[in-house]
């Protein structure tokens, strides 16, 4: 076995064991045939120093992901649990995007006197939010694409889901681009770690949503729509409280709200019992939010340093709370997943 074959077989280890046992030799033979060169010196060089291209490795990784998630082949209880886990994570992400978009759009309309049935906001409130303008208003309202995508998923509209996801990602991209332009023009920091991380998550999970949209199973929308109403009410109250000065802005930070939600749901699921898919999803979310909270501590220090140590202490406490729930929910997830049969024959 030459070095080229060794490297390709190493990439194939991403595939599920059962699939690799059945197809590894055939895949290796096809790959080596595609790398064949009639020039003996060139062939010898490739055998010793050649390696699979990045596109080939990406193809293998994509195949492995689809197999592990049960998107192709015969799904097992384990792959179904992992597939459901991905869908739960995507739905929770869309839920947060929908809540944020509703609150931002509603606040924008209210501050611009677009909601005549509500009392006019105090004049000083308008100065507490981003300045108005056609571009600013349009950017906020286009964020409602996440609400459209969320509802489209719940009611099984894959084409609308994909379109809305593209608009949502474009909204996030324009937000980052606008902040970058402002930073360059004013020589002031405007692009934060939180903003870049949010855009990266939007981009990655939109790609997942695009892939899964046509294979999304039926969802009972009632619980998710109730969560949308509850989340909108809570975030609206916190945002209005922040503008009014009743709630400190560092407590209205999106990472703080999301982290608190993950901790609360994880505790409830630990107490009441969670399905393998929910346990896996909460494990992913808890560790992801822990990493995000840690890497965004610099944002907290920069944005709220003038308030003293309280915001930083609060952010560190969030990280500790996430750590406390991440470990047990991970143990529960691994145990429940390991109990599932690895095939239909169990």
C-alpha positions as CSV (number, residue, x, y, z in Angstrom):
1,X,0.0,0.0,0.0
2,X,1.6,3.3,-1.1
3,X,1.3,6.6,0.7
4,X,-1.4,7.9,-1.6
5,X,-3.7,5.0,-0.8
6,X,-3.0,5.4,2.9
7,X,-4.0,9.0,2.8
8,X,-7.2,8.3,1.0
9,X,-8.1,5.4,3.3
10,X,-7.5,7.8,6.2
11,X,-10.1,10.2,4.7
12,X,-12.5,7.3,4.3
13,X,-12.5,6.8,8.1
14,X,-15.1,9.6,8.2
15,X,-17.6,7.1,6.8
16,X,-19.7,4.9,9.1
17,X,-18.0,1.6,9.8
18,X,-20.6,-0.6,8.2
19,X,-20.6,1.4,5.0
20,X,-16.8,1.5,4.9
21,X,-16.5,-2.2,5.3
22,X,-18.8,-2.7,2.3
23,X,-17.5,0.0,-0.1
24,X,-14.0,1.0,1.0
25,X,-12.1,-1.2,-1.4
26,X,-14.3,-0.2,-4.4
27,X,-13.9,3.5,-3.5
28,X,-10.1,3.1,-3.2
29,X,-9.9,1.3,-6.5
30,X,-11.9,4.1,-8.2
31,X,-9.8,6.8,-6.6
32,X,-6.5,5.2,-7.6
33,X,-7.8,4.7,-11.1
34,X,-8.6,8.4,-11.4
35,X,-5.1,9.3,-10.2
36,X,-3.4,6.9,-12.7
37,X,-0.7,8.5,-14.8
38,X,1.1,6.8,-17.8
39,X,4.3,8.6,-17.0
40,X,6.3,6.2,-14.7
41,X,8.1,9.0,-12.9
42,X,4.9,11.0,-12.4
43,X,3.1,7.9,-11.2
44,X,5.9,7.1,-8.7
45,X,5.9,10.7,-7.4
46,X,2.1,10.6,-6.9
47,X,2.3,7.2,-5.1
48,X,4.8,8.7,-2.6
49,X,3.8,12.3,-2.3
50,X,0.3,12.6,-3.8
51,X,-2.7,13.1,-1.6
52,X,-6.5,13.4,-2.2
53,X,-7.6,16.8,-3.4
54,X,-9.6,19.1,-1.1
55,X,-12.6,18.6,-3.3
56,X,-12.2,14.8,-2.9
57,X,-12.0,15.0,0.8
58,X,-14.9,17.4,0.9
59,X,-16.9,14.9,-1.1
60,X,-16.1,12.1,1.3
61,X,-17.0,14.3,4.3
62,X,-20.3,15.3,2.7
63,X,-21.1,11.6,2.0
64,X,-20.2,10.8,5.6
65,X,-22.4,13.5,7.0
66,X,-25.4,12.3,4.9
67,X,-24.8,8.7,6.0
68,X,-24.4,9.6,9.7
69,X,-27.6,11.7,9.6
70,X,-29.6,9.0,7.7
71,X,-30.2,11.2,4.7
72,X,-29.2,8.4,2.4
73,X,-29.2,4.7,2.8
74,X,-31.3,2.8,5.4
75,X,-31.6,4.9,8.5
76,X,-31.1,3.3,11.9
77,X,-32.5,4.5,15.2
78,X,-29.1,6.1,15.9
79,X,-29.0,7.9,12.6
80,X,-32.6,9.0,13.0
81,X,-31.8,10.5,16.4
82,X,-28.8,12.4,15.0
83,X,-30.9,13.6,12.1
84,X,-33.7,14.8,14.4
85,X,-31.0,16.5,16.5
86,X,-29.8,18.5,13.6
87,X,-33.4,19.5,12.8
88,X,-34.1,20.6,16.4
89,X,-30.9,22.7,16.4
90,X,-32.0,24.3,13.1
91,X,-35.5,25.0,14.3
92,X,-34.3,26.5,17.5
93,X,-31.9,28.7,15.5
94,X,-34.8,29.8,13.3
95,X,-37.0,30.4,16.3
96,X,-34.4,32.8,17.8
97,X,-34.0,34.5,14.4
98,X,-37.8,34.9,14.1
99,X,-38.1,36.3,17.6
100,X,-35.2,38.8,17.0
101,X,-36.7,39.9,13.7
102,X,-40.2,40.4,15.0
103,X,-38.9,42.5,18.0
104,X,-36.5,44.6,15.7
105,X,-39.2,45.2,13.1
106,X,-41.9,46.1,15.7
107,X,-39.5,48.4,17.5
108,X,-38.6,50.1,14.2
109,X,-42.2,50.6,13.2
110,X,-43.1,52.0,16.6
111,X,-40.1,54.4,16.8
112,X,-41.0,55.6,13.3
113,X,-44.6,56.1,14.3
114,X,-45.7,53.2,12.2
115,X,-47.9,51.7,14.9
116,X,-50.6,54.3,15.4
117,X,-52.6,52.2,17.8
118,X,-49.8,52.4,20.4
119,X,-48.8,55.4,22.4
120,X,-46.0,57.5,20.8
121,X,-42.5,56.5,22.2
122,X,-40.7,59.2,24.3
123,X,-38.4,61.3,22.2
124,X,-35.3,60.2,24.0
125,X,-36.0,56.5,23.1
126,X,-35.5,57.2,19.5
127,X,-31.9,58.3,20.2
128,X,-31.3,55.1,22.1
129,X,-31.5,52.9,18.9
130,X,-29.8,52.9,15.6
131,X,-30.6,56.0,13.4
132,X,-33.4,55.7,11.0
133,X,-33.2,55.8,7.2
134,X,-34.4,53.8,4.2
135,X,-31.4,51.5,4.3
136,X,-31.5,51.0,8.0
137,X,-35.3,50.3,8.0
138,X,-35.0,48.0,5.0
139,X,-32.2,46.0,6.7
140,X,-34.2,45.5,9.8
141,X,-37.4,44.5,8.0
142,X,-35.5,42.1,5.7
143,X,-34.6,40.2,8.9
144,X,-38.2,39.0,8.9
145,X,-37.0,36.4,6.4
146,X,-36.1,34.3,9.4
147,X,-39.7,34.4,10.5
148,X,-40.8,33.4,7.0
149,X,-38.3,30.5,7.0
150,X,-39.4,29.4,10.5
151,X,-43.1,29.3,9.5
152,X,-42.3,27.7,6.1
153,X,-40.5,24.8,7.8
154,X,-43.3,24.3,10.3
155,X,-45.9,24.0,7.5
156,X,-43.8,22.1,5.0
157,X,-43.0,24.7,2.3
158,X,-39.4,23.8,1.2
159,X,-39.2,26.3,-1.7
160,X,-40.2,29.2,0.5
161,X,-37.9,27.9,3.2
162,X,-34.9,28.0,0.9
163,X,-35.7,31.4,-0.5
164,X,-36.2,32.9,2.9
165,X,-33.0,31.4,4.2
166,X,-31.1,33.1,1.3
167,X,-32.7,36.4,2.1
168,X,-31.9,36.0,5.8
169,X,-28.2,35.2,5.1
170,X,-28.0,38.2,2.8
171,X,-29.5,40.3,5.6
172,X,-26.8,39.1,8.0
173,X,-24.1,39.7,5.4
174,X,-25.2,43.3,4.7
175,X,-25.3,43.9,8.5
176,X,-21.6,42.8,8.8
177,X,-20.7,44.8,5.6
178,X,-22.4,47.9,6.9
179,X,-20.6,47.7,10.3
180,X,-17.3,47.1,8.5
181,X,-17.9,50.2,6.3
182,X,-18.8,52.2,9.4
183,X,-15.6,51.0,11.2
184,X,-13.4,52.0,8.2
185,X,-15.1,55.3,7.7
186,X,-15.1,56.4,11.4
187,X,-12.0,54.5,12.5
188,X,-14.1,53.2,15.4
189,X,-14.7,49.5,16.3
190,X,-18.1,48.5,14.9
191,X,-17.6,44.8,13.9
192,X,-17.7,42.6,17.0
193,X,-16.9,39.0,17.6
194,X,-20.6,38.4,18.3
195,X,-21.6,39.9,15.0
196,X,-19.1,37.7,13.1
197,X,-20.0,34.6,15.0
198,X,-23.7,35.2,14.4
199,X,-23.1,35.6,10.7
200,X,-21.0,32.4,10.6
201,X,-23.8,30.5,12.3
202,X,-26.4,31.9,10.0
203,X,-24.3,30.9,7.0
204,X,-23.6,27.4,8.2
205,X,-27.1,26.5,9.4
206,X,-28.7,28.0,6.3
207,X,-26.6,25.6,4.3
208,X,-27.9,22.8,6.5
209,X,-31.5,24.1,6.1
210,X,-31.1,24.3,2.3
211,X,-29.9,20.6,2.3
212,X,-32.7,19.3,4.6
213,X,-35.6,21.5,3.4
214,X,-37.0,18.9,0.9
215,X,-36.6,16.0,3.4
216,X,-38.1,17.7,6.4
217,X,-40.7,15.5,8.1
218,X,-44.0,16.8,9.3
219,X,-43.7,19.0,12.4
220,X,-46.4,19.7,15.0
221,X,-46.4,23.5,14.8
222,X,-48.4,24.3,17.9
223,X,-45.6,24.0,20.4
224,X,-43.2,25.9,18.2
225,X,-45.6,28.7,17.6
226,X,-46.3,29.0,21.3
227,X,-42.5,29.2,21.8
228,X,-42.4,32.0,19.2
229,X,-45.1,34.0,21.1
230,X,-43.5,33.5,24.4
231,X,-40.0,34.3,23.2
232,X,-41.3,37.4,21.4
233,X,-43.0,38.6,24.6
234,X,-39.9,38.1,26.8
235,X,-37.4,39.7,24.4
236,X,-39.8,42.6,23.7
237,X,-40.1,43.2,27.4
238,X,-36.3,43.1,27.9
239,X,-35.7,45.3,24.9
240,X,-38.2,47.9,26.0
241,X,-36.8,47.8,29.5
242,X,-33.4,48.3,28.2
243,X,-34.4,51.4,26.2
244,X,-36.3,52.8,29.1
245,X,-33.4,52.2,31.5
246,X,-35.2,49.7,33.6
247,X,-33.0,46.8,32.5
248,X,-29.3,47.1,32.0
249,X,-28.3,46.7,28.3
250,X,-25.8,44.0,29.2
251,X,-28.7,41.8,30.3
252,X,-30.4,42.3,26.9
253,X,-27.3,41.0,25.0
254,X,-28.4,38.4,22.5
255,X,-25.8,35.9,23.7
256,X,-27.1,36.4,27.3
257,X,-30.7,35.8,26.3
258,X,-29.8,32.7,24.2
259,X,-27.5,31.3,26.9
260,X,-30.3,31.8,29.5
261,X,-32.8,30.0,27.3
262,X,-30.4,27.1,26.6
263,X,-29.7,26.7,30.4
264,X,-33.5,26.8,31.2
265,X,-34.5,24.3,28.5
266,X,-31.6,22.0,29.4
267,X,-32.6,22.0,33.1
268,X,-36.2,21.3,32.3
269,X,-35.2,18.5,30.0
270,X,-32.9,17.0,32.6
271,X,-35.7,17.0,35.2
272,X,-38.5,15.8,33.0
273,X,-36.5,13.5,30.7
274,X,-35.5,14.1,27.2
275,X,-35.5,12.1,24.0
276,X,-32.2,11.1,22.6
277,X,-32.6,13.7,19.8
278,X,-33.4,16.5,22.3
279,X,-30.5,15.5,24.6
280,X,-28.1,15.6,21.6
281,X,-29.4,18.9,20.4
282,X,-29.1,20.5,23.9
283,X,-25.6,19.1,24.2
284,X,-24.6,20.8,20.9
285,X,-26.3,24.0,21.9
286,X,-24.8,24.1,25.4
287,X,-21.2,23.6,24.3
288,X,-21.7,26.0,21.3
289,X,-23.1,28.7,23.6
290,X,-20.3,28.1,26.1
291,X,-17.7,28.7,23.4
292,X,-19.5,31.7,22.1
293,X,-19.9,33.2,25.6
294,X,-16.1,32.8,26.2
295,X,-15.0,34.2,22.9
296,X,-17.4,37.2,23.2
297,X,-16.1,38.2,26.7
298,X,-14.0,40.8,24.9
299,X,-17.2,42.3,23.4
300,X,-18.7,42.6,26.9
301,X,-15.5,44.3,28.3
302,X,-15.4,46.7,25.4
303,X,-19.1,47.6,25.3
304,X,-19.9,47.8,29.0
305,X,-16.5,48.3,30.6
306,X,-17.6,51.8,31.7
307,X,-20.2,50.2,34.0
308,X,-17.6,48.5,36.1
309,X,-17.1,44.7,36.7
310,X,-20.8,43.8,37.0
311,X,-21.3,43.0,33.2
312,X,-18.2,40.9,33.1
313,X,-19.0,39.0,36.3
314,X,-22.5,38.4,34.9
315,X,-21.0,37.0,31.6
316,X,-18.6,34.8,33.5
317,X,-21.5,33.5,35.5
318,X,-23.3,32.6,32.3
319,X,-20.3,30.6,31.2
320,X,-20.2,28.8,34.5
321,X,-24.0,28.1,34.3
322,X,-23.6,26.7,30.7
323,X,-20.7,24.5,32.0
324,X,-22.8,23.2,34.8
325,X,-25.6,22.1,32.5
326,X,-23.4,21.0,29.6
327,X,-21.7,18.2,31.4
328,X,-24.9,16.3,32.7
329,X,-26.8,16.9,29.5
330,X,-23.8,15.5,27.5
331,X,-23.7,12.4,29.8
332,X,-27.5,11.9,29.3
333,X,-27.2,12.3,25.6
334,X,-24.3,9.9,25.2
335,X,-26.1,7.2,27.3
336,X,-29.4,7.5,25.6
337,X,-27.7,7.5,22.2
338,X,-25.6,4.4,23.0
339,X,-28.7,2.5,24.1
340,X,-30.2,2.9,20.6
341,X,-29.6,0.0,18.2
342,X,-27.1,0.8,15.5
343,X,-29.3,-0.8,12.9
344,X,-32.9,-1.8,12.3
345,X,-32.1,-5.3,13.3
346,X,-30.7,-3.9,16.6
